[in-house]
């Protein structure tokens, strides 16, 4: 975990201030969701994208 924190800290200093602020906000939201034990019931973006990709596929013949 320390390595992850160090990497995030390093990146936050490299990114534009607006981007760093957005990342801080998202991380704060993620921590709040984890504290509420709701992360396991949320759909991941990856799973959501997979469903959208399937819906966009042409129908099989």
Residue, then its C-alpha position, 0 to 999 in steps of 0.5 A: x500500500x505504501x508503494x501505491x500511496x507514493x506513486x499517487x503522491x508523485x503523480x498528483x504533483x506531476x498532473x495539472x492542478x485541475x486533473x489532480x483535484x479530480x483525482x483527489x475527489x474520485x479517491x475520496x469518493x472511493x474511500x467513502x464507498x468502501x467505508x459503506x461496504x457498497x463497492x461489492x454491489x456496484x457494477x464496474x466500468x469494465x463490466x458496463x462497457x462489456x455489456x455496451x459492446x455486446x449490445x453494439x454487436x451486429x446480430x448473429x445470423 
